[in-house]
Amino acid sequence: MATMPLRRPKDSGGRVTQGTSALVRALIMVAVSALLLVRAVPASAQEQGLGGSFITPFPDNDVYQVQVVGDWLAEGLLSGLVEAFTIGPGVSISRKRYDLAGLMRSGAPNDLAAMEQTFGTDPSHIAIVMVGAQDRYSLNRRRASETDDAWRPEYAARVDRLMKLLKKNNRAVYWVGMPNMRRWQDNERAQRMNDVIRERAYLNGARYIDAYASFIDESGGYSDWGPDITGKIKRLRDSDGVHFTQAGYLKLAHFVERELKRDIAQARTERSIPLAGDPAEQSRVNPDKVRLRAESERAQAQAKAAKGGGGVAAPAATAADGAKDQKLETGKVDIRVPGAEGTEQIVTVEIVRPAIPASVVALVTRKQSNDKAAQMGDVLIDQIPGGLTVMSSIVPPRGADGGRRRLSPTQSPYFRVLEKGERLPSKPGRADDFTWPRPQATAAMRAEPPPMPAPQGDTGNTTGSAERR
């Protein structure tokens, strides 16, 4: 861009004033800094915002629709994705590939124009692109610098157009780069194409999946053989040095599946963030919360209406629809018990269910909240006259006086043994009790041994032995 030369202001005597020249330099620096900041901010940061998920958290019917776009390499990738997402987290892969032979062909502008109309109404949430096997012929054998001057801007413009039309309707775009190839000419062209695709994906807010680095051998070169998704060495590339075998397409789909599942998991966790989505989307994700809010608003409206009319306030809506008072009921159960002399007797036991108010019924029948973990209650058993047993389940307060208390994490056996390295005291007689002498041996030693019988016919020896003892 041509720039006009700046004239240095002069005073009435024809001399340049220092204050004015300093002001001009400051204005130039501010303008240059602003220009650099604008050029440095990528389009992805402007469109997605901070902290947002890459994929929409609220797909229609809670199922993500995926459309694959590209050439014959994309056809093989589609077969691998269908097998990978046979049992997936709510993902539906379209079995029909949207055919796009290349971006540098003579008919590519017409193909892109047709895609703009098709994807303007396409219901897919995710688009996976792999195209470029035929575009490598657009790079001739002239010097790389001469070719880039004419080819790179045009290729970048067509990649931008394809990414932007696919990103419409809040669609996430995943672009799989070109793999390494056997012929060194094709391999060099694939790397130059990947450089453009990687740059445009970053600027347009698309995911770039590097297929080149995923299929090189240990020395960084090309090899037809390599480990598949199970780790076994198999043939991954076709005989032409460009396409893949079925095992190769499964491995290629594995890298796309990994990125896709990671973004879907992040999108699902965003649903719990407050104010994520409009009211219709929130009602699909958390219908219980919406229903309880509606009941509370209806109860407040009834109370205000009754208060404004001078009448008695209407009862508030219960937490559960249809909750009614449970009346006192008594049931009987016949139980066979063994009697005297081996005979059986039938004993009738009465089961009494006390009256329960509707408020208690609504309280105990409410659904468990997803935000709080369920607490296990303590079961209390009490015998009452008449041979009846009463069982109750309560959840005592935590940390209150007289309530259930838990050990501090630093006092738990796990922390004391594995973190602090302490040795817990052992119980006597247990396998980790190494005290000596053993309790059994000590008791045996304390017991007095029985007297030994004296030999017959030798009185002196007997006396000596007795004295020695």
N, C-alpha and C positions, 0 to 999 in steps of 0.2 A: 504494500500500500504506500503510495507516495505521500510524503509529509512536507508541509510548508516550512520553510526556515523561519525561526523565531527571531524577531528584531528586538534587540536590547533597547529598552527605553532610555531616553536621554533627558537631562534636565534642560533648562532654558539656555545654558551655556554650551550645550552639545556634549556634555559628559554623562556617562552612565551612572545612575544612582545605585548605591550598594543595596539599599533596602528593597528597591523594586526588583533588582536582579535576583536577590535571595528569595523573594516571593514567587518569582517565575520558576526558579529551580524547585521550590517546594511543591508547586502545583504540578510540575512535570512528574516528580517522583510519586505523588499521590495517584495520578492518572495511570502511570505504568504499573503501580502495585495493584490497582483495581483491575486492570486488564489481565494481569497474571493470575489473580484470584479467580476471575471468571473462567479463564481457560483451564485452571487446575481442578475445578469442581466437576466430577463426572456426572453424566446424566443419571446414573443409577442412584446416586445419593439424592438428587433432586426429586426423583420420581417415587422412590420407595419410602424415604423418610427413615428416621432412626428408630431401631427396635422393631420394625415391622417384619412379618414373615414374608418369604419370597413367594409362597403360594397362598392363595386365598384361604382363610380358615373356614369359610362357609360355602362349600360346594353344594350344588343342587342335589337333593336326596342323599347328602352325606357321602357321595361317591365322586371321585376325581376322574374325569374323562380325559384320556390321553390320545393325542393325534401325532402320528409319525410322518414327517415330511422329508423327502429326499430321493436319491437315486437307488441303484441296486445294492449299494452298501447299506442304505437305510432299510431295504427290504429284509436283508439278513438280520439286521439289528432288531427289526420288528418281531421276527420269529423268536429271537432270544428273549425279548421282553415279555412276549406272551407266555413263554414257559416260566420265566422268573416270577411273574405276577399271577400265577395260577391261583395261589392262595395269598392274597395281599391285603394291606390295610385299606380296604375300600377304594381300589384302583381298577378302572375298566380301560383296557387297551383296545383301541379301535383296530379291528383285523384288516382294514383296508388302508393301505399307505397312500398318502397324497403324493402323486408322482411329480418330481421336479428333477429333470435330467441334469441341469447345471445352471449357473448364473452368468456365464460368459458366452453362451450360445447366442446365435442371431435371434432366436425366438424367445429369449429370456424375458425381455420387457413385456411381451404379451402374456407370458406365463405369470409374471408377477402381478399384472393388472387383473387377471382372472382370479388369482389368489386373494387379492384385496376384497373382491366381491364375495368369495366363498367364506373366508374367515371373518367377514364382518358379521355373519349370522351363525357361525359355527359354535356349538355349545361346549366345546372342549375347554378345559381349564389349564391344560399343560400341552405344549408343543415341543417335540423332540426332533431336531434337524440334524441330518448328516448328508451333505452334498459336497461335491468337489472332485470326484474321481475323473469326470470328463473335463473339468475346468483346467486341469493341469496342461492340457494341450494348448491353451491360450497363451502359455508362456513359451516363447520361441527360444531358439538356441543362441540368441545374441547375448551380449554381455549383460550381466544382471542389473547393472546400474542403468543401462539404456532401457531395459525392459520395464523396470520399476517405474520409471518416469511416465510411461504411457499406460501401464497395466494396473499398478497399485491404486491410483485414485478411482479408476472405473470399478475395479473389483470391490473396493471399500464402499463405494456408493451403493452398489447392488446388495451387498451384505447388509448395509444399514436399512435399505428399503424393506428387505425381507424380515429383518428383526422387528422393525417398527410395525409392520402390518400384522405380524403374529402376536405382538404384545397388546394389541387392542382387546377390549373387553376384559381387562385385568388378567390376561393369560400369561402364565410363566413359560419362558423359553429356555430350553436346554440345547446347546449346540455342541455336537460331537466333532472334534477336529479330525483331520486326516491322519491315518496311521502311517507308519514307516513302510517303505516299499523296497523291492529288491534292486531295481535299476537305480544307479546313483543319480541319473537325471530326474527320474520321477521322485526320488527321495528328497532331492534339493527343492523341487517345486512344491512338494507337500509341506515342507517346513516354511517356505515363504508364504504359502496360503494360510498356514496356521498362525503366522505372525499377524496377518491382517485380521483374521477371525477373532483371535484373542483380544486384540486391541478394540475392535468394534463391539465385542460382547461386553467388555468392561464399561465402555462409554454408553451403551444402550441398556444396561441393566439386565443382561442375560447371563446364564450360567455356561461357562466354557468347560468342557470335559476333555481332558488331554488323552487322546488315544495313541499318540505317538510314543510317549514315554511308557505306556503300559505294555507294549509288545516288543521292546528292544531286548536283546540278549545281554549277557553279563558284560560284554565288551562294548555295549552301546550300538551294535550293528543289527542287521536284519537276520532273522532266522525263521524258517518255516515251522520249527518245533519249539515247544515251550510248555510250561505248566498250565493246566486248565484250572477251573474254579475249585476242583478237588485236590489240586497239588500234583496230579499225575502228568507225566510228560506225554504230550500228544501233538499231533500235527494241527497247527492253528491257522496256517495260511494256505491259500489255494496255489495251484501250480503257476498261475500267472504272476504271482508276487504282489498282487494288489488286493484281491478279495480274500475272504476268510472261509474256513471250513465251519461245520456246524458247531464244533467245540470252540472255535475262535469267536463265532458270533455270540455264543453263550457267555464267554469271558468278557466280550465287549459290552454285552447287556448288563453284566454284573457291575461294572463301574457306573453305568447310568442308574441302575437300581439303587446302588448305595447312596448316590447324591439325592435321588428322588425320595427315598424313604426318610432320609435325614431331614429334608425340608418339610415333608408331610408331618413328621413328628413335631417339628417346631411349630407348624401351623396349628396343629391340634392343641398344643399347650397354650397357644395364644387365646383360645376360646375362654379360658377362665379369667382373662384380664378384664377388669370392669370397663364398661362402655365399648367393648369390642363388638362391632356389628350393630346393625339397626335392630329395632324391637322385633321384627319378624324373624331375623336370624337368631336372636337370643331366645325366642320362644321355641325354636326347633332344637337348640342345643340344651337349654335348661327349662323344660316346661314346668317343672314343679315350682321353681322360683317365680315364674310369671303367674302361675295360678294362685299362689299364696299372696302375691302382691295385689292381684285383682280382687281377691276376697277381702283383703284388708282395706282396700280403697272402697269397696262396696259397703263394708261395715261402717266405715267412717261416714260415708254419704248417708246411710240410713240414720246414724246417730244425729248428724246435723239436721237432717230433715225432721226427725222427731222433736228435736230441741227447738227448731224454728217454729213448728206447728203447735208447741205448747203441750204436746202429749208426752207419754212415757217413751223413753228411748228404746228403740228396737234392740233385741239381743244381738250381740256381735256374732259374726260368722265364725263357726268352729274351724279348727285347723284341718279337719277331714270332712268331706261331704258325706252326708247321710249318717252322721254320728247321732245315736239316740241313747236314751237312758236304758240300762240293762236292769230288768226287774229281778227280784229274788226268785231263784229257781232251785228246785231240789230234784236230783236224779237218783236212781237206784241201779246198782250193779250187783249181779249174783256171782259169787265166787265159790268154787268148789275147794274145800279144805279136807284133809284127812281127819277122820274122827276116831273114836275108840274102837278097838278090835278090828282095825283095818277098813272100816267103812268110811264112805265119803259123805260129807255133809255140805249142804248148800247154805252159805251165809250171805245175807243181803246187806250190802253196804250203801249207806246214803251219802251222796255227794252234794254238798251245798254250795251254790254259787251266790254270793251276796249281791245286793243291788249295787250297781256301778253308775255314777252320773255320766252324762254325755261328755262333759269336759274331760273326765279321766279317760274315757274311751278314745276321744280325739287325740289325747296326749300320747297314749301308748300305741296307737295305730299309725302315727305319723311316720313318714319315710325318713330313712337315715340321710343326713346331710352329707354331700360329697366333700364339703370343706373341712369337716371335723371327723376324726377317727372315732370309731365306736369304742366305748369303755365297757369292759367286762364288769358286771355287777357281782356282789357277794350274795350267795344264797343262804337265807336264814330258815332253819327248820325248827318248828315248835310243836309240841304235843299239847293238845287241849283235851279237856274231859270228854268222855264218850268214845275214846279210841280214834279220834280224828287227828290228822296231821296237816299242819299249815306250812306251806313253803312260799317264801317271798324272796324277791330279787331286788336289791337296792344298789345304787352306786354312791358310796360315801364320798364326801368332799375330799379333795386332795390338799394336804398340807394344813387343814384345819385341826384345831385341838380336838382330840378324840376321834378323828377320822383316820382313814388309811394313809399311811406315809410310805414313801418309797425311799430306798437307799440313794444317797448321793452318787452320781456317776463315778466320783473318785473313790468311793467306798465299795463299789461293786467288785466281786471276785475277779471278773474279767480284767478290770483296770488295774487292780492290785497285783495280779500275777503276770499279765502279759505286758503291761505298760510300765509299772513301777518295779517289777522284778521281785516282789515280795513272795515269801513262802507261807502259805496258809497253814495254820496249826492243824495237825492230823488228829483223827479220833483214835483212841486206844484200840489196838487190835486190827485196824484197817491196813490195807496193803501198803500205804505210804507211811505207816508208823514204824520208824527205825530205832526206837528206844531199846536199850539193852540193859539188863536182861529182859526177855520177853515176860509179859505178865503170867503166862502159863508156867514158864520155867521158874520164876520167882516163887510161885505158890508151891511148886514141887520141891524146891530146895528148902523151903521153910518146914515142910513136913518131916518129922523124925523118922529115919529109916528103921525097919524092923530089926530086932536082935538076931545075930547069926547063931546057929546051933553049934554047941561045943562038940569036938570030936571025942569019941569013947576011948578009954584005956590010957589016957595021957593027962594025968591031973596037973602036972607041972606046967605043961604047955598051955593047959586051959587057964591056969592062974595067970601065967605071963601074958597070955593074950588078953585076958580081962583087964590086967593092969595097963597094958599098952592102950587098950581102948579107953 
